Amino acid sequence: MWQQLWRSRTARYGLPMLLLVVGGSFGLREFTQIRYDAQKIKRKMDPALEARVNSQKQSVILEEEYDKLKELDLDGWRNIRGPRPWEDSKEFQNQQREQFSKGQ
């Protein structure tokens, strides 16, 4: 009976393939779970300390960026076209400079 079962192509090639696919699925699930557990442990911080650090850091960064933007002149800008891929960039830059110097 075993020899007859072993001779069939389904038992010979199909069952090992099925075992590989199903076993691989369970194996990958375990490995990915280990990965996510390690990331959780690595990022763990005391909640009180984390709330304090994040709130202070966020407000300081936003205020500094707002102060930097207030000092900039956002209305006095010019739109300058860059060179096309088929144009020579140095020649185009020289033309831009000449036009800019004539315009002022």
C-alpha positions in Angstrom: 0.0 0.0 0.0 2.8 2.5 0.9 4.6 1.7 -2.4 1.5 2.3 -4.3 0.9 5.6 -2.5 4.5 6.6 -3.0 4.3 6.0 -6.8 1.5 8.5 -7.2 2.7 11.9 -8.3 0.4 13.7 -5.9 1.9 12.0 -2.9 5.4 12.3 -4.1 5.4 16.0 -5.2 2.2 17.5 -3.9 2.3 16.6 -0.2 5.9 17.9 0.4 4.9 21.1 -1.5 1.8 21.5 0.6 3.7 20.9 3.8 6.3 23.5 2.8 3.7 26.2 2.0 1.7 25.6 5.2 4.8 25.2 7.4 6.4 28.2 5.9 3.4 30.3 6.6 3.5 29.4 10.3 7.2 29.9 10.5 7.1 33.3 8.9 4.3 34.3 11.3 6.5 33.4 14.3 9.5 35.3 12.9 7.5 38.5 12.1 6.0 38.4 15.6 9.4 38.3 17.1 10.4 41.3 15.0 7.4 43.4 16.1 7.8 42.4 19.8 11.5 43.5 19.7 10.5 46.9 18.2 7.9 47.4 21.0 10.5 46.7 23.7 13.1 48.9 22.0 10.7 51.9 21.9 9.2 51.5 25.4 9.6 54.6 27.6 8.0 55.7 30.8 4.6 57.3 29.7 5.0 60.3 32.0 8.4 61.1 30.7 7.4 60.5 27.1 4.5 62.9 27.4 6.7 65.6 29.0 9.5 65.2 26.4 7.2 65.3 23.4 5.1 68.3 24.4 8.1 70.4 25.3 10.0 69.5 22.2 7.1 70.1 19.8 6.2 73.5 21.1 9.8 74.8 21.1 10.4 73.5 17.5 7.1 75.1 16.2 7.9 78.5 17.9 11.4 78.5 16.5 10.2 77.7 13.0 7.5 80.4 13.2 10.1 83.0 14.3 12.3 82.0 11.3 9.4 82.4 8.9 8.4 85.8 10.3 11.9 87.1 9.5 11.9 86.0 5.9 10.6 88.2 3.1 8.0 85.9 1.4 6.6 88.5 -0.9 9.8 89.6 -2.7 10.6 86.5 -4.8 11.2 85.9 -8.5 10.3 82.8 -10.5 13.4 81.6 -12.3 13.1 78.9 -14.9 15.8 76.2 -14.8 17.5 74.9 -18.0 15.9 72.2 -20.0 17.7 68.9 -20.4 18.7 69.7 -24.0 20.0 73.2 -23.1 23.5 74.1 -21.9 23.1 75.0 -18.3 26.1 77.5 -18.1 24.9 79.4 -21.2 21.4 79.5 -19.8 22.6 80.8 -16.4 24.6 83.6 -18.2 21.5 84.6 -20.1 19.5 84.7 -16.9 22.1 86.8 -15.2 22.2 89.3 -18.1 18.4 89.6 -18.1 18.3 90.1 -14.4 21.0 92.7 -14.4 19.2 94.6 -17.3 15.9 94.4 -15.4 17.3 96.2 -12.3 
